[in-house]
Amino acid sequence: MAICAVLDASGYVIQQAATALDACQGFVMLDKADWTQYGLVQSLITIPNSADFSAAWMAGFVPPMAVGLVAACVSKIISVWDN
């Protein structure tokens, strides 16, 4: 169950049990069951596996290189008729 927590003047975390989560002015803290059930935070901080990283790299690298290579080839072909 998620709880609302705030910092007091001395810097300690205090639970505010009477405060609803949508009205929380501090931090919303999750217990272990919520953490594993929702897993969103955990998925954001995990290191991607090599296949996902490779796919992201290729998606960002290959299209610009392919477009550049095609453009260079087309410019060489067009330059034949310019002479």
C-alpha positions as CSV (number, residue, x, y, z in Angstrom):
1,M,0.0,0.0,0.0
2,A,1.4,3.4,-1.0
3,I,1.8,6.0,1.7
4,C,2.3,9.8,1.8
5,A,5.4,10.9,3.5
6,V,6.9,14.4,4.1
7,L,10.1,15.8,5.5
8,D,9.9,17.5,8.9
9,A,12.1,20.5,9.9
10,S,15.0,18.3,11.0
11,G,15.0,16.3,7.8
12,Y,13.3,13.1,8.9
13,V,10.7,11.4,6.9
14,I,7.3,11.4,8.5
15,Q,4.3,9.2,7.3
16,Q,1.0,11.1,6.9
17,A,-1.5,8.3,7.1
18,A,-4.6,10.6,7.1
19,T,-3.6,12.3,3.8
20,A,-5.0,10.8,0.5
21,L,-2.4,10.1,-2.2
22,D,-3.9,12.5,-4.7
23,A,-3.6,15.3,-2.1
24,C,-0.1,14.4,-0.9
25,Q,2.3,17.4,-0.8
26,G,5.4,15.3,-0.1
27,F,6.6,11.9,-1.4
28,V,4.5,8.9,-2.3
29,M,6.4,5.8,-1.0
30,L,5.6,2.3,-2.3
31,D,5.9,-0.9,-0.3
32,K,7.4,-4.1,-1.8
33,A,4.1,-5.4,-3.1
34,D,3.4,-2.2,-5.0
35,W,6.9,-2.0,-6.3
36,T,6.9,-5.4,-7.8
37,Q,3.3,-5.2,-9.0
38,Y,3.7,-2.0,-10.9
39,G,7.4,-2.4,-11.8
40,L,7.4,0.9,-13.8
41,V,10.1,2.5,-11.8
42,Q,12.2,-0.7,-11.9
43,S,11.8,-0.9,-15.7
44,L,13.0,2.7,-16.1
45,I,16.3,2.1,-14.2
46,T,17.3,-1.3,-15.6
47,I,20.1,-1.5,-18.1
48,P,18.8,-2.7,-21.5
49,N,20.0,-6.0,-22.7
50,S,22.4,-6.2,-25.7
51,A,19.7,-7.0,-28.2
52,D,17.6,-3.9,-27.3
53,F,20.6,-1.7,-27.2
54,S,21.8,-3.0,-30.6
55,A,18.3,-2.4,-32.1
56,A,18.2,1.1,-30.8
57,W,21.7,1.9,-32.1
58,M,21.0,0.5,-35.5
59,A,17.7,2.4,-35.8
60,G,19.5,5.6,-35.1
61,F,22.7,4.9,-37.1
62,V,21.7,3.0,-40.2
63,P,19.0,5.3,-41.8
64,P,21.2,8.4,-41.8
65,M,24.2,6.5,-43.2
66,A,22.0,4.8,-45.8
67,V,20.5,8.2,-46.9
68,G,23.9,9.7,-47.0
69,L,25.3,6.9,-49.1
70,V,22.3,7.0,-51.6
71,A,22.7,10.8,-51.8
72,A,26.4,10.5,-52.6
73,C,25.8,7.9,-55.3
74,V,23.0,10.0,-56.8
75,S,25.2,13.1,-56.8
76,K,28.0,11.1,-58.6
77,I,25.6,9.9,-61.2
78,I,24.2,13.4,-61.8
79,S,27.7,14.8,-62.0
80,V,28.3,12.7,-65.1
81,W,25.8,14.8,-67.1
82,D,27.1,18.1,-65.7
83,N,30.4,17.7,-67.5
